Amino acid sequence: GLQDNPIEFPQWSDKVNFSLNDLITAAYRERVTIYSVISCVRMMGLPLDERLWRIKQVLESRWGLTPIAVKELSEKERKPLEKPALAVLRWQEALAHLAAATGGWHDFLEYPEQATAIYKRILDSINQRYLIGYYSTNEARDGALRKVHFEVRDHPEYVILGRRSYYAPLGN
């Protein structure tokens, strides 16, 4: 799956030699929450034709989108756009997954005007956190990854953001 594969960054960057799972493991061990602010046009959740149109606009303008309707691209136009569009999509999926796995969330910064609202949302999220602690009944100090489940009784509509696992301590 995505978690075990090396992250493929867009074509302007070299491939890295660590996996998404390595990043998630490091974040768990350091007990951090990550909020991914993805400063690129959004590709996630869009149909292929729109992703190709967006990447074409970005490559032609070096940044940003012009507010015009998606145009049908010819097969000749589509082919060279498929690889960069997929690379950006995978990069965005990795950043979104990393944020979710650590109890954070992601957002897209497509235009500079969006920055204030996104960073305010991050600050609000941090200020609305609760710290919940418990003692595990598993006394093994084996450094194993352990799953945690949270829910609000009788309120399935509530969404709880948080880390879904942790590493047990090592030692005696």
Stockholm file with secondary structure:
# STOCKHOLM 1.0

chainA/1-172         GLQDNPIEFPQWSDKVNFSLNDLITAAYRERVTIYSVISCVRMMGLPLDERLWRIKQVLESRWGLTPIAVKELSEKERKPLEKPALAVLRWQEALAHLAAATGGWHDFLEYPEQATAIYKRILDSINQRYLIGYYSTNEARDGALRKVHFEVRDHPEYVILGRRSYYAPLGN
#=GR chainA/1-172 SS CGGGSBCCCCTTSCCCSCBHHHHHHHHHHHTCCCCEEECSCCCTTCCHHHHHHHHHHHHHHSSCCCSCCCCCCCHHHHHHHHHHHHHHHHHHHHHHHHHHHTTCCEEECCSGGGHHHHHHHHHHHHHTCCCCCCCCSCCCCBCCEEECCCCCTTCTTCCCCSCSEEECCBCC
#=GC SS_cons         CGGGSBCCCCTTSCCCSCBHHHHHHHHHHHTCCCCEEECSCCCTTCCHHHHHHHHHHHHHHSSCCCSCCCCCCCHHHHHHHHHHHHHHHHHHHHHHHHHHHTTCCEEECCSGGGHHHHHHHHHHHHHTCCCCCCCCSCCCCBCCEEECCCCCTTCTTCCCCSCSEEECCBCC
//
